[in-house]
Amino acid sequence: MALKTGDEYLKSVADLKLEAHMMGHKSGDLGRHGLVKPSQKAVAFTFDAAHDPATQDLFCVESSLCKQEINRFTHLHQSTEDLVNKVKMQRYCGISTACCFQRCVGLDAANAIFSTTYDCDQEHGTDYHQRFKEYWAWVQTNDLVVDGAMTDPKGDRGKRPKDQVDPDLFLRVKERREGGIVISGAKLHQTGMLNSHEILVMPTLTMRPGEEAWAVCCAVPTNEKGVRYIYGRQASDTRKLEADPLDVGNSFGGQEVMTVFEDVFVPGERVFLDGEVDFSGTLVERFASYHRQSYGGCKVGVGDALIGATALIAQMNGVAKASHIREKIVDMIHLNETIFSCGIACSAMGAPTASGNYLVNLLLANVCKLNVTRFPYELARLATDVAGGLLGTMPSAADLNDPVTGPYIKKYLAANPNYPVVDRMKVLRLIENLVVGAGAVGYLVESMHGAGPPTAQRIMIGRQANLEQKVEQVKNMLGIA
Ligand SMILES: Cc1cc2nc3c(=O)[nH]c(=O)nc-3n(C[C@H](O)[C@H](O)[C@H](O)COP(=O)(O)OP(=O)(O)OC[C@H]3O[C@@H](n4cnc5c(N)ncnc54)[C@H](O)[C@@H]3O)c2cc1C
């Protein structure tokens, strides 16, 4: 059971019978829904890769908790080699799906909660770590997909949680009942939520004394009573509903969902932080750093797909040998590999936590993510430059197949004779998907805001860089007292 196939995963998630509000309708049977299907296909890929002889060494790993072979997407990192392999696995998924494959947030949440619960127990005499170990061994054994739910609606950004007009604008413990807690609030932008079995709820920022109700971390099944889903729209998303795959651009896709928790009961054994405000910041910081490392793999893989598509369209357009085109492709590779280098560097420079799992180097993980907030936009600009204006104006698949317009399209969109027009259109649609279509949500908007906007990384870089030490070293070197 510890290694599901893609089909077994799809069945297991269908068995949850989740429902969501999507574009004004309540929808069930989500696996068949045209907007959801591409995102489930991307998650299923992460399961099939664990059975593919070419990739199983990377995707399969022995669990430190249940001593079985598990999918690396549920692994607690035991070494810097594990951290590096995580980034390599994410890059492979990125180039294979050219979208967000949605399984990283839960993995990053688990590793952050594992070490934070250990530290919290040492300080407060709580027993969260053992609870979490038992829970996560169950997740690993059943090869589950877990949504990492951190981002609160946050209301007025200038106000603390307790000063908001509505206390639910930050998810909170609303009530205590026999054997557990009742939570109320919402989490926004939840990646792959409707493709997940479980939700790991975390606080969104460092809480202060007096904000204990908002310092909560717990696990909730996605089909729990009181949990409600509202599907997020992506640019060009309805292209996914169209019959001809040529207009869609990519048969894989991402998914983000607004998730409302309406008085949801969480039993004590699934609560991993409850009022210990001094550990809310530790959890946020560790999760964010793991997640910033993740972007050094997944967005690089999507970048690989964009570079490949750009080089191919240059060939199809007949300009591949032009010196400025070659330079632009090299610039794209340089930017993409710079992100990857940071992902690998923060992994290789990682270190063990007191709980035994490995944490990335916080400074380098934040440098990695700060680059991710910039470089994919430059990659997208270069791809748009090389691809040409057809990227924004190309006729539809229906017009290509129409007996009247089709011959004109084939005649006037012909370029390099080695490539049929339909293949040229396929490549242009993939680039369009990534730079201005539904895929741009995952490749660009998520690169900016996922795991926090650039200012969050700047703050961490400022904190981690040890500027005082550099000043002291220069003073020593120059003999300045
Ligand atoms: C595609 C996508 C997928 C995502 N997936 C997930 C997910 O799976 N799980 C999850 O938990 N989250 C997810 N997120 C959420 C992501 O982490 C947040 O979008 C991000 O942290 C920014 O928060 P925000 O959107 O509320 O923007 P804001 O916090 O409103 O930030 C907008 C701008 O305002 C600035 N700002 C905010 N507050 C202040 C302040 N007090 N003072 C000065 N400036 C301020 C910021 O620096 C930024 O420049 C995802 C986001 C995207 C776009």
The ligand as an ORCA input file, in Angstrom:
! r2SCAN-3c Opt
* xyz 0 1
  C      -0.513     29.994     -7.306
  C      -0.386     30.087     -5.818
  C      -0.370     28.934     -5.054
  C      -0.310     29.009     -3.652
  N      -0.355     27.859     -2.904
  C      -0.446     27.939     -1.560
  C      -0.628     26.757     -0.770
  O      -0.682     25.653     -1.277
  N      -0.745     26.893      0.587
  C      -0.707     28.098      1.181
  O      -0.850     28.144      2.409
  N      -0.546     29.233      0.470
  C      -0.414     29.182     -0.885
  N      -0.240     30.337     -1.617
  C      -0.302     31.621     -0.919
  C       0.984     32.415     -0.869
  O       1.848     31.914      0.113
  C       0.564     33.877     -0.622
  O      -0.085     34.351     -1.799
  C       1.723     34.767     -0.248
  O       2.227     34.440      1.026
  C       1.308     36.238     -0.265
  O       0.207     36.436      0.578
  P      -1.071     37.228      0.027
  O      -1.476     36.626     -1.264
  O      -2.057     37.304      1.125
  O      -0.529     38.654     -0.323
  P      -0.183     39.854      0.722
  O       0.319     39.264      2.014
  O      -1.365     40.729      0.753
  O       1.018     40.489     -0.032
  C       0.856     41.403     -1.122
  C       1.917     42.495     -1.003
  O       1.674     43.260      0.180
  C       2.832     43.266      0.995
  N       2.404     43.249      2.400
  C       1.592     42.337      3.009
  N       1.426     42.655      4.310
  C       2.123     43.776      4.536
  C       2.340     44.608      5.669
  N       1.807     44.329      6.858
  N       3.136     45.685      5.517
  C       3.696     45.984      4.319
  N       3.531     45.241      3.206
  C       2.756     44.162      3.308
  C       3.635     42.029      0.597
  O       5.022     42.127      0.873
  C       3.342     41.957     -0.876
  O       4.195     42.818     -1.588
  C      -0.239     30.279     -3.017
  C      -0.229     31.445     -3.801
  C      -0.297     31.363     -5.182
  C      -0.307     32.648     -5.983
*
